[in-house]
């Protein structure tokens, strides 16, 4: 399954990202750029699962010549089938170099089967047997994925200018968002509802309570984003709280990113929209329960249940706690609102 961003240049280098989420595409982007900057032509082919929405997200990214979707997961039989399908896909494109930005083994085996001469990856697992270059030292085994990526850039002499994604937004996405939301009074607060796993999500009762608090304490506009799967939920929360928030859960992902450029502040759990907010340079307050906080961007601010920063279930982060964290920021925004500008 292929989704092309651009085919004006044939890339001889491929980069594989196997993780399924929108956020995974976002935080890998700086590393993909660094690799592209070091290869002839300055562009690479980016391979990712369809659920990453990489084709739409990276439509304006100049370092990527093409996005190619491939299947990675499934049961043991499906994984085996997907491995050979990936090998056939890679062989057809005749890549000279491939980077596997993960410790998983199957993409490296597929690259070997495809006859790609240079195969670069972490090499921390059985993957190392399928690589053509040395991987990371075993002392890096327990590092985070971003920590491993940084080490891989170092040993391959790749310069990482910044870990900030700085996602480019197409003009048509900006125009569509301006047409629909441009008249909303400022400041604009975006709330991201939903998450990839229930353990990362914030309860409906907490969202309702927060929306009620915002009715009393916030004079700007509120929009709810999170993807079409959460549209009905967002509408129900708005109706039950009496908040006049806008339901923007029907937006395509790149228009959600464009809306987040317009937003003055973002609040939400560890999910795709949180990463999108950071990717476009919007101050983002992320609610983190039992999952490790994201630390790749200076725009992400971690909110825990209390100042101890001890991991807790998400329902222990109360609306009152969140409002106490947000209050100074909301007051500062209300005091200095300027016309929006696109970066």
C-alpha positions as CSV (number, residue, x, y, z in Angstrom):
1,X,0.0,0.0,0.0
2,X,1.6,3.2,-1.2
3,X,0.8,6.8,-0.5
4,X,3.1,9.2,-2.4
5,X,4.0,12.6,-1.0
6,X,6.1,13.4,-4.1
7,X,7.7,11.4,-6.9
8,X,9.7,14.1,-8.5
9,X,12.9,12.6,-7.1
10,X,13.8,8.9,-6.8
11,X,15.4,8.4,-3.4
12,X,18.1,5.8,-3.1
13,X,17.8,5.8,0.7
14,X,14.8,4.5,2.7
15,X,13.9,5.1,6.3
16,X,11.6,2.6,8.1
17,X,9.5,3.7,11.1
18,X,7.4,0.7,12.4
19,X,5.5,2.4,15.3
20,X,1.8,2.9,14.5
21,X,0.9,6.3,15.9
22,X,0.6,9.9,14.7
23,X,2.9,10.9,17.5
24,X,5.5,8.3,16.4
25,X,5.6,10.0,13.0
26,X,6.1,13.4,14.6
27,X,9.0,12.6,16.9
28,X,10.8,10.6,14.3
29,X,10.7,13.5,11.8
30,X,13.9,15.3,13.0
31,X,15.9,12.1,12.7
32,X,14.5,11.5,9.2
33,X,15.5,15.0,8.2
34,X,19.1,14.5,9.6
35,X,19.5,11.3,7.6
36,X,18.1,13.0,4.4
37,X,20.5,15.9,4.8
38,X,23.4,13.5,4.7
39,X,22.4,11.6,1.5
40,X,22.7,12.6,-2.2
41,X,19.7,14.7,-3.2
42,X,18.7,15.4,0.3
43,X,15.6,13.3,0.3
44,X,14.5,9.9,1.5
45,X,11.6,7.5,1.1
46,X,9.8,7.1,4.4
47,X,8.1,3.8,5.2
48,X,5.5,3.5,8.0
49,X,2.3,1.7,8.9
50,X,-1.0,3.3,7.5
51,X,-2.2,4.2,11.0
52,X,0.7,6.7,11.3
53,X,-1.1,9.0,8.7
54,X,2.4,9.9,7.6
55,X,1.3,10.6,4.0
56,X,-1.0,13.4,5.1
57,X,1.2,14.7,7.9
58,X,4.4,14.9,5.8
59,X,2.8,16.2,2.6
60,X,4.8,19.5,2.8
61,X,8.0,18.0,4.2
62,X,10.8,18.7,1.7
63,X,13.2,15.9,3.0
64,X,10.7,13.2,2.1
65,X,10.4,12.1,-1.6
66,X,7.7,9.5,-1.0
67,X,5.7,7.9,1.8
68,X,5.2,4.2,1.4
69,X,2.8,2.4,3.7
70,X,3.5,-1.2,4.8
71,X,1.9,-3.7,7.2
72,X,4.0,-4.7,10.2
73,X,1.9,-6.3,13.0
74,X,-0.6,-9.2,13.3
75,X,-0.3,-12.7,14.4
76,X,2.7,-14.9,13.7
77,X,1.5,-15.9,10.3
78,X,0.5,-12.4,9.3
79,X,3.9,-11.1,10.4
80,X,5.7,-13.6,8.3
81,X,3.5,-12.7,5.3
82,X,4.1,-9.0,5.9
83,X,7.9,-9.6,6.1
84,X,8.0,-11.1,2.6
85,X,5.6,-8.4,1.2
86,X,7.9,-5.8,2.6
87,X,11.0,-7.5,1.1
88,X,9.2,-7.5,-2.3
89,X,8.3,-3.8,-1.9
90,X,11.8,-2.8,-1.0
91,X,13.3,-4.9,-3.9
92,X,11.1,-3.2,-6.4
93,X,12.4,0.2,-5.4
94,X,16.1,-0.8,-5.6
95,X,17.2,1.2,-2.5
96,X,21.0,1.3,-1.8
97,X,20.7,2.2,1.9
98,X,18.0,1.6,4.5
99,X,17.7,2.9,8.0
100,X,15.6,0.9,10.5
101,X,14.6,3.4,13.3
102,X,13.7,0.7,15.8
103,X,15.1,-2.4,17.4
104,X,12.6,-4.8,15.7
105,X,14.1,-7.6,13.5
106,X,11.7,-8.2,10.7
107,X,12.3,-5.0,8.6
108,X,16.0,-5.7,8.8
109,X,15.5,-9.2,7.5
110,X,13.2,-7.9,4.8
111,X,15.9,-5.5,3.7
112,X,18.5,-8.3,3.6
113,X,16.1,-10.4,1.5
114,X,15.5,-7.4,-0.8
115,X,19.3,-7.2,-1.4
116,X,19.8,-3.7,-0.1
117,X,23.6,-3.4,0.4
118,X,23.7,-1.0,3.3
119,X,21.4,-1.8,6.2
120,X,21.6,0.4,9.3
121,X,19.8,0.0,12.6
122,X,20.0,-0.3,16.4
123,X,21.3,-3.8,16.4
124,X,20.3,-4.4,20.0
125,X,18.4,-7.6,19.3
126,X,18.6,-10.3,16.7
127,X,18.3,-7.5,14.3
128,X,22.1,-7.2,14.4
129,X,22.5,-10.4,12.3
130,X,20.7,-8.7,9.4
131,X,22.5,-5.4,9.4
132,X,25.5,-4.5,7.3
133,X,26.9,-2.0,9.8
134,X,27.6,-2.3,13.5
135,X,24.7,-1.3,15.7
136,X,24.6,0.3,19.2
137,X,26.7,-1.0,22.1
138,X,24.7,-3.2,24.5
139,X,25.0,-0.6,27.2
140,X,22.3,1.4,25.4
141,X,19.8,-1.5,25.5
142,X,17.5,0.1,28.1
143,X,17.6,3.6,26.6
144,X,14.4,5.2,25.3
145,X,13.7,5.0,21.6
146,X,14.8,8.7,21.2
147,X,17.9,8.0,23.3
148,X,18.8,5.1,20.9
149,X,18.1,7.2,17.9
150,X,20.5,9.9,19.2
151,X,23.2,7.3,19.7
152,X,22.6,5.9,16.2
153,X,23.1,9.3,14.7
154,X,26.3,9.7,16.6
155,X,27.9,6.4,15.5
156,X,26.9,7.1,11.9
157,X,28.3,10.6,12.0
158,X,24.9,12.2,11.3
159,X,24.3,15.7,12.6
160,X,21.0,16.2,14.4
161,X,20.4,19.9,14.4
162,X,17.4,19.8,16.6
163,X,14.9,17.3,18.0
164,X,12.0,19.8,17.4
165,X,9.7,18.4,14.7
166,X,8.8,21.9,13.3
167,X,6.1,20.3,11.1
168,X,5.4,22.3,7.9
169,X,1.7,22.9,7.3
170,X,0.4,23.2,3.7
171,X,-1.2,26.5,2.7
172,X,-4.5,24.8,1.8
173,X,-4.8,23.4,5.4
174,X,-4.2,26.8,6.9
175,X,-6.8,28.3,4.6
176,X,-9.4,25.7,5.5
177,X,-8.9,26.3,9.2
178,X,-8.9,30.1,8.8
179,X,-12.2,29.9,6.9
180,X,-13.9,27.8,9.7
181,X,-12.3,29.0,12.9
182,X,-10.7,32.4,12.0
183,X,-13.4,34.4,13.7
184,X,-13.2,32.7,17.1
185,X,-12.3,35.2,19.8
186,X,-8.8,34.9,21.3
187,X,-7.2,33.4,23.3
188,X,-7.9,30.0,21.8
189,X,-7.5,26.9,24.0
190,X,-7.4,23.5,22.3
191,X,-8.4,20.4,24.2
192,X,-7.3,17.0,22.9
193,X,-9.7,14.3,23.9
194,X,-9.1,10.6,23.5
195,X,-5.9,8.5,23.5
196,X,-4.5,5.3,21.9
197,X,-5.2,3.3,25.1
198,X,-7.7,3.7,27.9
199,X,-4.9,3.9,30.4
200,X,-3.7,7.1,28.7
201,X,-7.2,8.7,28.5
202,X,-8.7,11.2,30.9
203,X,-12.2,10.3,32.2
204,X,-15.3,12.0,30.8
205,X,-16.3,13.3,34.3
206,X,-12.9,15.1,34.5
207,X,-13.4,16.6,31.0
208,X,-16.9,17.8,31.9
209,X,-15.6,19.4,35.1
210,X,-12.8,21.1,33.3
211,X,-15.2,22.5,30.7
212,X,-17.4,23.8,33.5
213,X,-14.5,25.5,35.2
214,X,-13.5,27.1,31.9
215,X,-17.0,28.6,31.5
216,X,-16.4,30.4,34.8
217,X,-12.7,31.3,34.5
218,X,-11.8,31.6,30.8
219,X,-13.1,34.3,28.5
220,X,-11.6,33.0,25.3
221,X,-12.6,30.2,22.9
222,X,-12.3,26.5,23.4
223,X,-12.0,23.8,20.6
224,X,-12.0,20.1,21.1
225,X,-9.9,18.0,18.7
226,X,-9.0,14.3,18.6
227,X,-10.0,12.7,15.4
228,X,-13.4,11.5,14.0
229,X,-13.5,8.6,16.4
230,X,-14.1,11.1,19.2
231,X,-16.5,13.4,17.5
232,X,-19.6,12.0,19.2
233,X,-17.9,12.0,22.6
234,X,-16.7,15.6,22.2
235,X,-20.3,16.7,21.3
236,X,-21.7,15.0,24.3
237,X,-19.1,16.6,26.7
238,X,-19.8,20.1,25.3
239,X,-23.6,19.6,25.6
240,X,-23.4,18.2,29.2
241,X,-21.1,21.0,30.4
242,X,-22.9,23.9,28.9
243,X,-19.6,25.1,27.4
244,X,-19.8,26.9,24.0
245,X,-16.7,25.0,22.8
246,X,-16.3,24.1,19.1
247,X,-16.2,20.5,18.1
248,X,-13.3,20.1,15.7
249,X,-12.9,16.3,15.9
250,X,-14.0,16.0,12.2
251,X,-10.9,17.6,10.9
252,X,-8.3,15.7,8.8
253,X,-5.1,15.3,10.8
254,X,-3.2,18.0,8.9
255,X,-6.0,20.5,9.4
256,X,-6.0,19.6,13.1
257,X,-2.3,20.6,13.1
258,X,-3.2,23.8,11.3
259,X,-5.8,24.6,14.0
260,X,-3.1,23.9,16.7
261,X,-0.9,26.6,15.0
262,X,-3.8,29.0,15.6
263,X,-4.3,27.9,19.2
264,X,-2.6,29.8,22.0
265,X,-2.5,26.8,24.3
266,X,-3.1,23.0,24.1
267,X,-4.1,20.6,26.9
268,X,-4.6,16.9,26.5
269,X,-3.3,13.4,27.4
270,X,-0.3,11.6,25.9
271,X,-1.7,11.2,22.4
272,X,-1.3,12.3,18.8
273,X,-2.7,15.8,19.2
274,X,-0.2,16.5,22.0
275,X,2.6,15.7,19.7
276,X,1.0,17.7,16.9
277,X,0.8,20.8,19.2
278,X,4.5,20.5,20.0
279,X,5.3,19.9,16.3
280,X,3.8,23.2,15.3
281,X,5.3,25.1,18.3
282,X,2.2,25.6,20.4
283,X,2.7,25.4,24.2
284,X,1.2,22.0,25.2
285,X,0.3,20.8,28.6
286,X,0.3,17.0,28.5
287,X,-1.5,14.9,31.1
288,X,0.7,11.9,32.0
289,X,-0.5,9.1,34.3
290,X,1.4,5.8,34.3
291,X,3.3,6.4,31.0
292,X,6.8,8.1,30.9
293,X,6.6,11.8,30.0
294,X,7.6,13.0,26.6
295,X,10.8,15.1,26.7
296,X,11.8,15.6,23.1
297,X,10.3,19.1,22.7
298,X,10.6,22.2,24.8
299,X,6.9,22.9,24.0
300,X,5.6,19.9,26.0
301,X,4.9,20.6,29.7
302,X,4.2,17.6,31.9
303,X,1.2,17.6,34.2
304,X,1.1,14.9,36.9
305,X,-1.4,14.3,39.7
306,X,0.8,16.3,42.1
307,X,4.2,17.9,42.3
308,X,5.9,14.6,43.3
309,X,5.8,13.5,39.7
310,X,5.1,10.0,40.8
311,X,3.3,8.0,38.1
312,X,-0.4,7.5,39.0
313,X,-3.6,6.4,37.1
314,X,-5.0,9.2,34.9
315,X,-8.1,9.7,37.0
316,X,-5.9,11.0,39.8
317,X,-5.1,14.1,37.8
318,X,-8.0,16.2,38.9
319,X,-9.6,19.1,37.0
320,X,-8.8,21.3,39.9
321,X,-5.1,20.3,39.8
322,X,-5.0,21.0,36.0
323,X,-6.7,24.4,36.4
324,X,-4.2,25.4,39.1
325,X,-1.4,24.6,36.7
326,X,-3.1,26.4,33.8
327,X,-4.4,29.5,35.6
328,X,-1.2,31.6,35.4
329,X,-0.8,30.8,31.7
330,X,-4.5,31.6,30.9
331,X,-4.3,34.9,32.7
332,X,-1.1,35.8,30.9
333,X,-2.7,35.0,27.5
334,X,-5.8,37.0,28.3
335,X,-3.6,40.0,29.1
336,X,-1.6,39.9,25.8
337,X,-3.5,38.7,22.7
338,X,-2.0,39.5,19.4
339,X,-3.3,38.7,15.9
340,X,-2.4,35.1,14.8
341,X,0.5,34.6,12.3
342,X,1.5,31.5,10.5
343,X,5.1,30.4,11.0
